[in-house]
Amino acid sequence: MHGTDAAASRVDSLIESDSSRCFEVFVLLSRRGTRRIVMAVQVSCRGNCLALRMLSRSVSHSSVSVESVSELDSHTHTPALFSRSAIGTFFQERPLLTNPFTQDALLRAYLQRHLPEQAVQRDLLLFGERLVSEIEALGRQCELNPPVLQRFDPWGRRVDRILTCDAWTRLKHISAQEGLVAAGYERTYGEWSRVYQMSKIYLFAPSAGLYTCPLAMTDGAAKVIESLGVHSSREAFERLTTRDEKRFWTSGQWMTERRGGSDVSSGTETVARRQQDGWFKLYGFKWFTSATDADMTLTLARITDRHGRSTAGSSGLSLFLAEVWDSDGLCNGIEVQRLKDKLGTRQVPTAELLLDGMSAQLLSEEGRGVASIANMLTITRIHNTVCAVGAMRRITHLCREYARKRAAFGKLLKDHALHVQTLSRLEVNTHSHTQVCVCCSAALECVCVCVLSGGDSRRISVCDGSVSSAGPRGEQKR
């Protein structure tokens, strides 16, 4: 009897020291087969510690010994592996992103063979470090903070501002500083300048929070202006290709309308009305406009005569350049109807726009809009290819890193033959696609010399099809 009284006393002391342990105390006692103790567990769940003390006196009438309560005391002071916030001790070590340039043996070997400039290697090495230390985090912030549309200011005036996060703005500045567009037009490395530029885009894309989308269209717009040689757009070209972050512009590409996507010849309903100063006012509805927060845009429209008539088909489309914002920071004759609720690419502002008298200048010859904007499509497609392959390379990079840290069935993944086989197949695909990318990038600056009848020669640009006279050895005549 003395032993059971002592047991009851010990139960009281446990309850007094920490009432949160009451549940554990009486669960263990119930395992000893005491029916009243099971009832006590139910009281404990309601937080009635006084009732627990009263019921603990029944221990003196049970078969519970002092030794069993001592065992219970030891148990209550041992933290359970999966109790409350304790969720276990194992946490998988995550794969770490290291300098993507140093991890890409294929790119380094290709550049060493074709562009063995120390300045290029040094610049890409430093850029790779910046990707890890700064750009990766900015891209993640863009994914977590998508753009929003502010229709009105606090005083009720319609402003249609597209608000993006600070990281998106910072990526614009970094793009200018690193020359992600400018490198293709400075031509510091001659015919390999585009390879150098696309190598940076290739490294940049997986970390950039999709800022590569406005960069692709900016590059395309710059190529269109350069190939057309429009003097009045010289300032726009310089802003698109500058390294000065304060002057740098991005460009949009507004072509898609409700009636059609790729079929722009029959799907474009936007019209352009000529003004007395030689400029035009554009009226229409653009169904899908990527990077709507850009500084300028290229767009297609049909020029009308004084009676409002226009030419149907692709021969009636002309190419226009327009600044998106006026000097007061307000939309240039644009109403943003809504931002697209997209399945993916939420970082990029994509909108439906009503053009209601947008001021624009004619960039191409009348009726040559589709042919003129083709250069932009060529450049943006190559950008898309480079970004896709850059994502493939990043995946293989992180897969290799993960295989060195993840253990399964008693050994690391890198030591499993089947896993190594899978990684090898991914690596082969990535290698082949990378080779295609760099060849396409190199072709942008290449020309082929065609010898015509009579010994005359012509240099034809692979990108824009422009023709210039060349001498008997293929040198360009100036």
C-alpha positions, 0 to 999 in steps of 0.5 A: 500500500505504501508503494502505491501511495508513493506512486500517486504522490509522484504522479501529483508532482509530475502534474504540478511541474508541467500540466502539459505532460498529464496526457503522457502520464495517464496514457502510460498508466492506462497501459498498466490496465487501470480503467479509471486512468483511461478516464483521466486521459479524457479529462486531461484533454479538456485541461481539467488538472484538478480532476486529474489530481483527484483521479490520481488518488485511485492509483493507491487502489491499483497495481501501479508501483513506484518503479513504474512511475519512475519509468514514466518520469524518465519517459516524460523528460525524453523528447519524442521524435515526432511530437508537436513541432519536432518533425524528425532529424533528417533534412535533405541537403539541397543542390547549390548553384555554383558559377554556371560558366565554370560548370559548362565545359562545352561552352568554355571549350567552344569559346576557347576554340573560336573566341580565345579572347581573355577578356571574354573568358574573364567577363563571363567568369565574373558574370557567372559569379554575379548570377549566383550572388545577385541575379538568382535572388532577383529572378526569384523575387520577380516570380513571387511578385508579379506585376499589377495594374493600377488603373486610376491615381488617388484623385480618380484620373486614369493612369493605367500604370503597370507596377512591377517589383523592384527586382524587375527594375534592377534586372533592367539595369543589370541587363544594360550594364552587362551589355546583354543587348549592346554586345550584339551591336558593338561588334567588338569581336567581329563575326563572333560578337553575337556568339559572345552576346548569346553566351551571356543570354544563355547563362542569364536566362535560367536566373533572370525571372523571365526578363529575357522576354523584353530583352529578346524584343529589344534586340529584335527592335534594334535589328529592325531599325538598324536594317531599315536605316531610318535616320529619324529613329536613331535615338531609339536605336541608341537607347535600345543598344546602350550600356547606360542603365539610365538611358536604356530602353526596352521594346515591345512587339505588338502584333497579335489581335483578336482575329489571328495570331500568326496570320497577321495579314488577315487578322490585323484590324488596327488602322493608322491615320496620317497627321499633318506633321507626318506622324500617325494616330493608331486605333485598334485593339491588341489582344496579346502584348508582351512586356507591356511595361516597355519604353517603346514598341513596334506594331503593325497597322493599316494606313487609311486614306482620307475616306477611311479606306485601307488595303486588305492583306499583307500588302496593306500592313505597315510597321510603326514605332511608338513610345509607350509613355509620354513626357508626363509618364502617362500612356501614349493614347493607350488604355490597358484593358487588363493584364493576362491571367496566364498559366505561366510566365507571370513575371512578365506583364502581358496585357490587352490594349486599346489603342485610342489615338496612339502617336506613332511614326512610320518605320517601314515603307508603306505596305512593307510592314510584314517584311520589315518586322521579319528581322524581329521575329528571327532575333526573338526566335533565336533568343527563345532557343538560347533561353530554352537550351540555357534552361536545359543546361541549368537542369543538368547542372543541378541534377549533377549537384543533387546526385552528389548529395542524395543517397538512396539504397545505401549509396549516393545517386551518382553511384547508381548505374541507372541514374548515371545513364539517365544523366548521360542521356540528358547531357548528350541532348544538352550538348547537341542543342547547345551546338545548334544554338551557338551555330545559329548565333554565329550565323547572325553575323555571317554573310555569304558571298554570291558570285553573279554573272560577269564576275560581280559579287554580292554579300548577302546577310544571313539575318536580314537578306540585305545585299551589298556590293563586294569586290573580286575577293569578297571584300565589301566595296564602300 
